[in-house]
Structures are given as C-alpha cells and as structure tokens.
Amino acid sequence: MFNNIFKSQLLSSTILGMILVVFSPLMAKAQVASADNSSSIVNDTNQIFEQLDRYSQENGGNSFSQVTNVNQLRDVSPTDWAFEALRSLVDRYGCIVGYPDQTYRGNKSLSRYEFAAGLNACLNQIERLIASSEAVLREDIETINRLLQEFEAELAALGGRVDNLESRIAFLEDHQFSTTTKLKGEVVFGLAQEFTSDNDNQAVFQDRVRLGFVSSFTGRDSLLTRLDASNAQAFNGVENAATTYQTKPNDNDIEIGKLAYYFPIGDQFDFYIPVDGGIWQDFVPTVSPYLDGLTGATAALSSFGESSPIYKIGLPEGGGLGLNYKPIDRLTISAGYFGDQSFDPSQGNGLFNGDFAALGQVTFDATDNIQLAATYVRGYFQNRDTDLSGVFNLNVGTPGAINPLGGRTVTTDSVGLQASWTLLDSRLALNAFGMWTQANAVTGSSDSDIWSYGLGIAMPDLWKEGNLAGIIAGVQPYEGGVDNNPVHVEGFYKYQLNDNISVTPGLIWISKPNGDSFEKNGLVGVVRTTFTF
C-alpha cells in the first residue's frame, strides 16, 4: 500500500511540475496581459467566443494536432531550456499539441485561450491518471483547482464549443441526405459570340447544369451518377472552337451524363468501370496540370485546350473498363477499353463487335514537378452519319480528322507524347504534347495520317488565390495532305469571386477551322460564369 501511495504522489507531482515548467512563464505573460479585462471576459460569453474566433482566424483556421514524438516539432531542439520537460510530456503522457505545420512556437506570446487549449489537453490526461491512483497529495489537488479556477471561463468556452459542435453533428446525422452519398453540382452560364461573318452566327446566352451523386460504400470506392442538362451548342462552321460546356447539348432535357464506379484493389491497383459517358481523363493522367478540367467549366475554355486530343479518341456512349497500376511511387501504368455501343445487342454493335478504343499509357514522374507520358490507342470506327462523331470526339479536329478517308470504316493506331513542368512554387505550369494517328481503311489499301501538337501555359493563383490564367497554342487534329493546318490559339483568365463562383472571359482563335483553304479564320469570344457546390 505504501509503495502504491508513494508512486501515485510522485506521478502527480511530476506531471504538475512539468506542466508548470513548460507553461508557467507563458501563463504569467497571459495573466499580466489580461489583468485589466479578466473580469469582463468571464462575464461576457460573446466576447470569449469573439476572441476564440479571432485566435482561430489568426492561425489560418487550422486546429492543433496531437504530437506523439517531440521530434515531430520542427522548431524544438535538444538545446532548448524546456526540451526535457516537453519530451516527457509528449513521450510519457501525450498531452502536448502542436500547430498543423509541425511547430510548437515556444517563443511566441501565448494568449489565455491558447494556454487553455493546452491546459485542457493535459488536465484530461491527468484526470485519467488520478482516477487510477489510490492517493493524491492535497497540495497537488489544490494546484489543479487553482488552474481550473483561473481558466474557468476559457475552459467553459472550449467545452461549450465542443457541445455545440456535437449537437450540430447530431443534427446533420438526423437530417442528412444520405449516409453514403454526397451531392456535387456545377452550373454554367455562358455568353458567347462568333465574330467571323461567313457563318451568320449570332450572340448566344447558354447554360449547362451537372448534378453529381457520389456514393461510397467502403470509404475508398466511389459510385458517380451524374445528371446533365444543357442547351449550349457550338457555333456553326467552327465546331472545333466549342467550349467544354458546348460539347453535348440536349435542349435542357435531364439525362444521365455519366455513370461510373471507381474502386481500388490493394494499394497498387485502381479500377474504373464506366457504364455511360466514360472519358479517358477520368482515370488516365493527362499531364496537363491546371488546364484539364475533365470537361468541366473551371479550367481551360475548349476541349482542345484541356489536354492532348489523344484522350478524345473513341469516347463512348456505352461503357468499358479502365485501370491504373503503380508498381513504384513515380510510375503509373494505365490501360482501358471503351465500347461505343456496348449496350446495343444488334448486329455490328455490342461490347466487342462495334466501335471501340483501347488505350495504354505509361506515366513517369521524373521529379516532383516534371511529368512525362507515352500513350498508344488502338481504335475501330464504322461509317458515320455526322461530322461530329468519329475518331475524335468532344468537338476536336477538322471533319477530315474526325472521319478520315471520306468517312469509310477504319482502324486507327495513335501514338502520343506528353510532358509537363511545374515551377516557381506552382505559380507556373508548362505542358506540351504531340500525337500522330494512322487511319487504315478496313476494305482496300487506303490510309491517312492525322497530326496534332500543342503547348499550354497555366498561371494558377495569379493576383488572387483560386484565379487561373491560361494560354494554349497548337494545331488541332488534321488529315495530312488534305487539310490546311487548323492553328488554335486560346487565352483566358478565370477570376474566382468566392469559393463557389468564378467568371472566365476568354478568346479562341482558329485558322481554317475545317481545313479548307478558302474559308475565313474563326474567332469566338466567351464570358463563362461557373457556380460550383
């Protein structure tokens, strides 16, 4: 019994002594600084919460994080006068917390609220230790009581905030839409004008709405069900200057825009199963930082400006399968298969007997800011009735590139190289690509070469966090020896009004959009307003 009592007394005294060693000089500063207004703080709960809010804002809204080893604190060294006390508190009792940037800021002036947060963590741990002891010295209990009385208002405010947070969480759990599903949305208002006179295009005010339901059943998987509605069609004669929100109009009828399931197997394999609306960008690294918005309306204006046209080959109305394999941290091997009419059991369609595209890519992160990729796509495309659907999709390329060899049934072999370089602390990103496609007629010996290449410059957070400026220049896919080169130049600036609204003015210029030497160049001006939630 004597040994247990002695150990309990020694343990309590040691803990309290270390707390006072670490906090007492800072506590004294806090007491002096607050001597003139201590009584008003205790009597005015609103002022307490205002000061807590101010403290939170001053620290970037970040909370403290628990420290499990004193070496996690980047600004604490063995030569510091309180190092041993800190190490004991952290290693033995786990009641010290640090800032999210892994600093302790021991030389920083301490407010009463910061002291209360640290004190609260230590007192909770001490209570658990005292509860398991058989005896505690009276002077130790008196010391604890003095600390509790001195910081009663601050500890009460912290406790009140925890209670308020718990009640809000309970309310959300009782009223939430689903325990497994989140709603994400994007609404686009687009004001646009095509300025070349030959096509008689008028100024338009268009819209697109996307509502995505993202469900997770294991915490690592995602089932995406997206509803789309849009009246945004491309301008006549310059369809390949279409913006990303003008690629699939449906008279604002609500339809399934995408249905896909993502799931991992182990730590190295990630699978992607689209049933409708699949695109290569959904799972393949496109090596186009900041410019590729996955056909959304928050990055580049046009589909060509987002990433290499090789990722627009053979995009299906049906489904398929994709996967990423990471044998090592810096290497990703991607593979996928899309069947355009995989849902249609009629002759010449289905998952394997209709149009298809099969992709393979190797992506290598050479450094933390340099990425390289090599891509191969094999495709099969039957006769088409429209100039907008063929080898390339999403309004990319000339009519000759989309339906080469006069629209005959073809097989295609495409090779692409992509590279990106992010520099200046991610304030500037460069990307470049080049691709070549050989189309071969299924009947006969005709073939055709299709080329495309480009360069993109992105400047994220320009003049304000969340903003994005971009310049893209290149040549859209064209049929070699048949088309004139459709040079594409695009510039835009996205201004982020707040977390949910952005406004993006920009221009898209294309020389000889259809590859015809007698046609005029195309110029499209756009003001895109995007609402996300």
Protein Blocks (a to p, Z undefined) as FASTA:
>chain_A
ZZmmmmmmmmmmmmmmmmmmmmmmmmmmmmmmmmmmmmmmmmmmklmmmmmmmmmmmnoo
pacdddfbfklpmkbcfkbmklmmmmmmmmmnopaccdfkopaklmbccdfklmmmmmmm
mmmmmmmmmmmpmbdcfklmmmmmmmmmmmmmmmmmmmmmmmmmmmmmmmmmmmgmbfkb
ccdddddddddddfbfklopacdddddddddddddfklpaccdddddddfbdcdehilml
ccfklmogghhpacdfbdcddddehjlbccdddfbhpafklmpcghighklgghpakbcf
blklmpcfklmgoiafbdcddddddfbfkbccddddddfklmbmbghiajklmccddddd
ddddfblmbccddddddddddddfbfkbcjbghhiajfklmmgghhpacddddddddddd
deehhiaccdddddddddddfbdjbdcdddddddddddehihiahiacddddddddddeh
kaccdddddddddddfblmbccdddddddehklopakbccdddddddddddZZ
